[in-house]
Amino acid sequence: MSTLEHPTSLVLASASPRRRDLLSQLGVQFTVAAADLDETPLDKEAADTYVLRLARAKAQAVAARFPGTWVLAADTTVALGTELLGKPGGPAEAREMLTRLSGRTHAVYTGVALAGRAQEATVVRTGVTFRTLSASEIDWYVSTGEPLDKAGAYAVQGKGGFLVAAVEGSPTNVIGLPLGETLELLTRAGVPLPWRSS
């Protein structure tokens, strides 16, 4: 990762520390420059359409600031049926979300988009099944503060791992960046990777 004064050829358009950590695991050199956009879903917008629209918009907004680079952006949401569960507005909403997810299977969608020197995009869906949670488990988890800035009010890579009974599909997608699919996208676009030259 580098500073904005000396941008690398790849810019990650995200302020998420989880996405930074995941991309760093691949040994990819990148600069961070978050996009500031209205992330309100459109009326009756499907989860896959929503995350793809936002990922593309973030990538394009940041690409305009960094000509001659690739810009990678992602957006993740949790869907319970057709309802999108974003970040809770506070502890009460987090508790309500977790109560509704208890003992059920929901879907996590991430849109990943690349803009700049190349245009690529994909959407990844992962099924997540929660254990049946007691009220005391939910109260304790909410009291940790972890759910308050997470879509769906949980972090599978953190304390919230105990909530999950099963994951069907990409586990890194649930964290916020599906690594396998992102790697395929970067490869197709010709982004320099640690194991091959540009």
Secondary structure, DSSP 8 states (H G I E B T S, - for coil): -B-TTS--SEEE----HHHHHHHHHTT---EE----------TT--HHHHHHHHHHHHHHHHHTTSTTSEEEEEEEEEEETTEEE-S-SSHHHHHHHHHHHTT-EEEEEEEEEEEESS-EEEEEEEEEEE----HHHHHHHHHTSGGGGSGGG--TTTGGGGGEEEEES-HHHHHT--HHHHHHHHHHHT--BTTB--
